[in-house]
Amino acid sequence: MGIILFEDAKVADLAPATLTRPAAMIPCGGYQLAELVESLGVPLLHATRPHLRGTVPNVCGESIDFERAELVLILNARCVPSIGTLRALAEWWATKEVGRVIHEGTLVAALIPANALGQWDFDPQSLAALPDFDSIPVRELTLPLLDHPHQIIQYHLEILADNLAHRLQQGSYTEAAAGTYLGPAATIHPSATVDASEGIILLERGSTVGPYSYLRGPLHLGPESVVLPHSSIGTHVAAENNCKLGGEVSCSVIASYSNKAHFGFLGHSYLGSWVNLGAGTTNSNLKNTYGEVSVQSGTQRVATGMQFFGCLIGDHTKTAIQTGILTGKMVGICNMLYGTIAENVPSFVNYAKQFGKVTAVSAEVAATIQQRTYARRGRTQNQADRQLLLDLYDLTQPERARFAANLPVEPLVL
């Protein structure tokens, strides 16, 4: 038996969140899809876009014994990582009933005999071309998909409370106060205030909360993450491992190794990994008209259906002090941001438009900064890390060309 998480063509619509990671590894609601389905207790493998191969465990002939395995679950990596998704998959798996789930022409999942994959080259786009695939019966099952980046926050707000209840049941925690649970070696300073009246507060192993901070649930703080003194961490915040939180944060997802350490506001937003927000950086999550927020997603203008939506920032992006990010903005990976961000910013851009300067950040400079950032956290950059940035610089070149013709590459002072 085994599970293969595959990425379809629409995964590109989730950029910049999916530029550096498979869609199944996007944090949402305190879980990643890959992390959640691991609890089914079967081998879990990724069939990813080519530039991500080598960065995550991938499908190979030795990973699943297709001759001896009975069934394989093929699951779209854009599935929302909710407990509802997990329960639906577990119930289906228990029946061992072969079938496929289709939503508006998109393959969401399929439970099929393992030997049916014998001729599959593990290219996600070739699944439907497998012999007799169309003859597999269609099953009625509700498994929501992420179609646009803003939905990471939209679903996060919906599913966080239930997901945290599941985490609490599965883990080992000590109840430090009513509705506040600590993993091993997690600590809250006695002067901090916690409010779990609207949802539980869950602190994972080795996480710490500093003096005179305020925490309001539902809230999830990942392993070795830190809430700095005098911080206000509001409802529906989920930070992965090794993050630093300070100032005011609410209704946001913060991926591993990112810093929002200083005073300033972050709300209804997504930060990728290795993001650093400089002191005073603040985003807007509400229009002055109090109307619905629309976002530019690729070449589409998308109505979010949300009155509150802040920004989405890709991995390895840094902001200078006093940076202001307007409502509903998408920012790519490996950027340097200065001043007011009043438009979407593509990847690998040194953006200081307010001061009359916009240039490209070279892949070599981005890789050097990555190496130094890793070293500050005791990590070592490997060749796969570096190659990923080199590949992504080329892949995102059309994005920069649409943003500004002949954008000059100006190496930063290193």
ZAMARGU-4260 file (C-alpha; in steps of 0.2 Angstrom, whole numbers, plus 5000, padded with zeros to 4 digits):
<rodrens>
0) 5000/5000/5000 | 5005/5018/4998 | 5000/5036/4995 | 5006/5047/4981 | 5003/5065/4982
5) 5003/5072/4965 | 5004/5090/4958 | 4992/5095/4944 | 4994/5109/4932 | 4984/5121/4943
10) 4997/5120/4956 | 5006/5135/4948 | 4991/5146/4952 | 4996/5145/4970 | 5012/5154/4967
15) 5022/5161/4976 | 5017/5149/4990 | 5021/5134/4979 | 5037/5140/4970 | 5049/5132/4983
20) 5039/5118/4990 | 5026/5105/4984 | 5008/5110/4987 | 5006/5096/4999 | 5019/5105/5011
25) 5010/5122/5012 | 5005/5125/5030 | 4987/5129/5032 | 4976/5127/5048 | 4991/5121/5058
30) 4995/5106/5047 | 5003/5102/5030 | 4993/5089/5019 | 5009/5078/5019 | 5010/5078/5038
35) 4992/5075/5040 | 4990/5060/5029 | 5006/5052/5036 | 4994/5047/5050 | 4986/5034/5039
40) 5002/5024/5042 | 5007/5020/5024 | 5022/5025/5014 | 5020/5043/5008 | 5028/5049/4992
45) 5028/5065/4981 | 5026/5066/4963 | 5032/5084/4960 | 5036/5097/4947 | 5053/5094/4940
50) 5062/5108/4948 | 5057/5101/4965 | 5064/5084/4963 | 5078/5081/4974 | 5072/5093/4987
55) 5058/5081/4994 | 5056/5062/4995 | 5051/5058/4977 | 5043/5043/4969 | 5055/5030/4964
60) 5054/5011/4960 | 5061/5006/4977 | 5049/5017/4987 | 5033/5007/4984 | 5033/4989/4979
65) 5020/4990/4965 | 5020/4971/4963 | 5016/4967/4981 | 5006/4982/4986 | 4987/4979/4985
70) 4981/4997/4983 | 4988/5015/4980 | 4979/5031/4985 | 4983/5045/4972 | 4979/5061/4980
75) 4980/5079/4973 | 4992/5089/4983 | 4981/5104/4983 | 4968/5096/4994 | 4965/5106/5010
80) 4974/5099/5025 | 4959/5097/5036 | 4953/5084/5048 | 4938/5082/5037 | 4949/5077/5023
85) 4959/5065/5034 | 4943/5057/5040 | 4935/5055/5023 | 4951/5047/5016 | 4953/5035/5031
90) 4935/5029/5029 | 4937/5027/5010 | 4954/5018/5013 | 4945/5006/5025 | 4933/5001/5012
95) 4946/4996/4999 | 4934/5001/4986 | 4942/5006/4970 | 4936/5023/4963 | 4941/5041/4958
100) 4935/5058/4964 | 4933/5071/4951 | 4928/5089/4954 | 4924/5101/4939 | 4935/5090/4928
105) 4950/5090/4940 | 4956/5073/4947 | 4956/5075/4966 | 4959/5057/4971 | 4959/5039/4966
110) 4961/5023/4975 | 4967/5010/4962 | 4976/4993/4961 | 4995/4996/4963 | 4998/4986/4947
115) 4988/4999/4937 | 5003/5010/4940 | 5016/4999/4933 | 5017/5009/4917 | 5016/5026/4925
120) 5032/5037/4923 | 5027/5047/4939 | 5023/5062/4928 | 5008/5070/4937 | 5001/5076/4920
125) 5001/5058/4913 | 4990/5050/4926 | 4974/5051/4916 | 4983/5042/4901 | 4985/5026/4911
130) 4977/5011/4903 | 4958/5009/4909 | 4960/5024/4920 | 4944/5032/4913 | 4934/5015/4917
135) 4937/5017/4936 | 4921/5021/4944 | 4918/5039/4950 | 4915/5041/4969 | 4906/5055/4977
140) 4917/5062/4990 | 4920/5080/4996 | 4938/5085/4996 | 4940/5103/4994 | 4955/5110/4984
145) 4966/5126/4985 | 4963/5135/4969 | 4971/5152/4973 | 4983/5158/4986 | 4971/5168/4996
150) 4962/5152/5000 | 4977/5147/5011 | 4971/5160/5024 | 4952/5157/5020 | 4953/5139/5024
155) 4965/5142/5038 | 4952/5152/5047 | 4939/5138/5045 | 4949/5123/5050 | 4962/5128/5063
160) 4951/5125/5078 | 4947/5107/5073 | 4965/5103/5067 | 4972/5109/5084 | 4959/5098/5093
165) 4966/5083/5083 | 4984/5088/5087 | 4980/5089/5105 | 4972/5071/5105 | 4987/5064/5095
170) 5001/5072/5106 | 5008/5073/5123 | 5004/5090/5131 | 5003/5097/5149 | 4988/5109/5152
175) 4996/5124/5160 | 4980/5134/5161 | 4962/5132/5155 | 4963/5128/5136 | 4982/5131/5135
180) 4993/5116/5132 | 5012/5114/5132 | 5023/5101/5124 | 5039/5095/5132 | 5051/5109/5137
185) 5038/5123/5131 | 5037/5137/5143 | 5026/5153/5145 | 5033/5167/5156 | 5022/5169/5172
190) 5019/5187/5167 | 5011/5182/5150 | 4992/5182/5148 | 4983/5168/5139 | 4965/5169/5133
195) 4958/5152/5127 | 4940/5157/5128 | 4937/5155/5109 | 4950/5141/5105 | 4964/5131/5112
200) 4982/5137/5113 | 4995/5124/5108 | 5013/5126/5111 | 5025/5113/5104 | 5041/5106/5110
205) 5054/5119/5116 | 5043/5134/5111 | 5044/5149/5123 | 5033/5164/5126 | 5042/5179/5134
210) 5037/5191/5147 | 5021/5202/5146 | 5015/5194/5130 | 4997/5191/5126 | 4991/5175/5117
215) 4973/5172/5111 | 4967/5155/5104 | 4965/5146/5093 | 4984/5147/5091 | 4998/5135/5087
220) 5016/5139/5090 | 5028/5126/5082 | 5043/5118/5090 | 5057/5129/5095 | 5047/5145/5090
225) 5048/5160/5101 | 5035/5174/5106 | 5046/5189/5111 | 5042/5200/5126 | 5027/5212/5125
230) 5020/5204/5110 | 5001/5202/5105 | 4998/5186/5096 | 4980/5186/5092 | 4967/5173/5086
235) 4970/5161/5072 | 4989/5162/5071 | 4999/5146/5067 | 5018/5147/5066 | 5028/5132/5061
240) 5045/5127/5069 | 5059/5140/5073 | 5049/5156/5070 | 5051/5172/5080 | 5035/5182/5083
245) 5034/5200/5090 | 5023/5215/5089 | 5005/5212/5084 | 5000/5196/5074 | 4983/5189/5070
250) 4974/5177/5058 | 4991/5172/5049 | 5001/5157/5044 | 5020/5158/5046 | 5031/5145/5039
255) 5046/5138/5047 | 5062/5149/5051 | 5053/5165/5048 | 5054/5181/5058 | 5041/5194/5062
260) 5050/5199/5078 | 5048/5218/5079 | 5034/5230/5082 | 5022/5232/5068 | 5006/5223/5062
265) 5004/5207/5052 | 4986/5201/5049 | 4977/5189/5038 | 4993/5185/5029 | 5005/5171/5024
270) 5023/5171/5026 | 5034/5158/5018 | 5050/5150/5026 | 5065/5161/5029 | 5056/5177/5028
275) 5062/5192/5039 | 5051/5207/5042 | 5061/5222/5047 | 5056/5233/5062 | 5040/5243/5059
280) 5035/5232/5044 | 5016/5233/5044 | 5003/5226/5032 | 4985/5232/5028 | 4971/5218/5029
285) 4956/5229/5027 | 4952/5241/5013 | 4947/5259/5017 | 4930/5255/5009 | 4927/5240/5020
290) 4923/5231/5004 | 4928/5214/4997 | 4947/5212/4994 | 4952/5207/4976 | 4969/5200/4972
295) 4979/5198/4956 | 4983/5180/4954 | 4994/5178/4939 | 4985/5186/4924 | 4968/5185/4933
300) 4959/5197/4945 | 4951/5186/4958 | 4937/5191/4970 | 4942/5183/4987 | 4925/5184/4995
305) 4935/5190/5010 | 4933/5207/5019 | 4950/5204/5027 | 4965/5198/5018 | 4983/5205/5020
310) 4997/5199/5010 | 5006/5183/5004 | 5025/5183/5004 | 5036/5169/4997 | 5051/5161/5004
315) 5068/5170/5007 | 5060/5188/5005 | 5066/5202/5017 | 5058/5219/5021 | 5067/5234/5027
320) 5062/5244/5042 | 5046/5254/5041 | 5040/5244/5025 | 5021/5246/5022 | 5012/5232/5012
325) 4995/5237/5005 | 4979/5226/5006 | 4979/5210/4995 | 4997/5210/4989 | 5007/5195/4982
330) 5026/5195/4984 | 5037/5182/4977 | 5053/5174/4983 | 5070/5180/4986 | 5065/5199/4986
335) 5071/5214/4995 | 5057/5226/4999 | 5058/5245/5004 | 5045/5258/5007 | 5027/5256/5002
340) 5022/5240/4992 | 5007/5245/4982 | 5008/5232/4969 | 5012/5213/4967 | 5031/5211/4967
345) 5038/5196/4956 | 5052/5185/4963 | 5070/5190/4963 | 5067/5209/4964 | 5076/5222/4974
350) 5060/5234/4976 | 5062/5252/4981 | 5050/5260/4969 | 5046/5273/4981 | 5064/5279/4980
355) 5065/5277/4961 | 5074/5261/4961 | 5069/5243/4955 | 5082/5230/4950 | 5083/5211/4949
360) 5091/5201/4962 | 5103/5189/4954 | 5102/5170/4958 | 5120/5170/4964 | 5116/5184/4976
365) 5100/5176/4982 | 5110/5160/4985 | 5123/5169/4995 | 5110/5177/5006 | 5102/5160/5009
370) 5119/5152/5014 | 5121/5166/5027 | 5104/5165/5033 | 5105/5147/5035 | 5121/5148/5045
375) 5113/5160/5058 | 5101/5146/5062 | 5114/5132/5062 | 5109/5125/5045 | 5120/5121/5031
380) 5116/5125/5013 | 5117/5110/5001 | 5119/5109/4983 | 5100/5105/4981 | 5096/5121/4990
385) 5107/5132/4979 | 5101/5123/4963 | 5083/5126/4967 | 5086/5145/4968 | 5096/5145/4952
390) 5081/5135/4943 | 5068/5146/4950 | 5077/5162/4944 | 5075/5155/4926 | 5057/5149/4929
395) 5052/5166/4936 | 5060/5177/4922 | 5044/5178/4912 | 5035/5185/4928 | 5049/5199/4930
400) 5048/5203/4911 | 5029/5206/4913 | 5032/5217/4928 | 5046/5228/4920 | 5054/5226/4903
405) 5073/5224/4903 | 5074/5225/4922 | 5092/5228/4926 | 5102/5215/4937 | 5111/5225/4950
410) 5121/5214/4962 | 5118/5219/4980 | 5133/5224/4991 | 5138/5208/4999
</rodrens>
